[in-house]
Amino acid sequence: MPFRITVEAGAIDATKSDILGNTNGGVAGQPLNITILGKDAFNNVNPNNNPPATFTASFNNGGASASSSFVGNGTYLIQYMLTTARTYTMTVTYNGTAQQVKGSPFNAVTITPALPEPSASVASGTGIVGGTAGKSLTTVVLVRDRFQNNITSNLPA
C-alpha cells in the first residue's frame, strides 16, 4: 500500500467529442481543416486512438467527403477542399456510422469564389467586335474564377 492504479480513457463517443477549426467555409480551392478532439463518454480525451477511430466529413450539394487522420494526443484532422462556390451542409460522422459528432450537422459552410481568372471569364456584346467613333457600344464581362464560379461582387480593381 498504497497501490498505483492507471485508468485509461474509454472508446471515443462522437457525441462528446469536440470540433475545432473551420466549420464556416472559405475560398474555392483553398484547403480547409477541421480538428476533432476525441473524447469518451465521460469527457476524457482518448490520447492513443485505441480502439482506432475515423471521422468523416460529408457535404451536401455534390461536395466530396473527407476522412480524418490521427495526429496524436486524442486529435484527429480532417482536411477538405471544395471548388464550387455555394453554401453546404457539413455532416461529421464517426467510424462509418450515422452517429454524428457534437454540433453536427453544420449548416452554413459557405465557399466563396476564388480570385478572377481571365481565361475562365467571358466577354460578349457589340463592343468586342468594333464600331464607329462616337457611338456607344456595349460589352458585358462574365467574370469567373478558375473553377468556373461566377464572381458578382467584391471584384478587385
Beta strands, then each sheet from edge to edge (+ up, - down):
strand 1: 18-21
strand 2: 25-27
strand 3: 32-37
strand 4: 55-59
strand 5: 66-72
strand 6: 75-80
strand 7: 87-94
strand 8: 106-112
strand 9: 122-124
strand 10: 140-142
sheet 1: 1+ 3- 6+ 5- 4+ 7- 8+ 2+
sheet 2: 9+ 10-
end
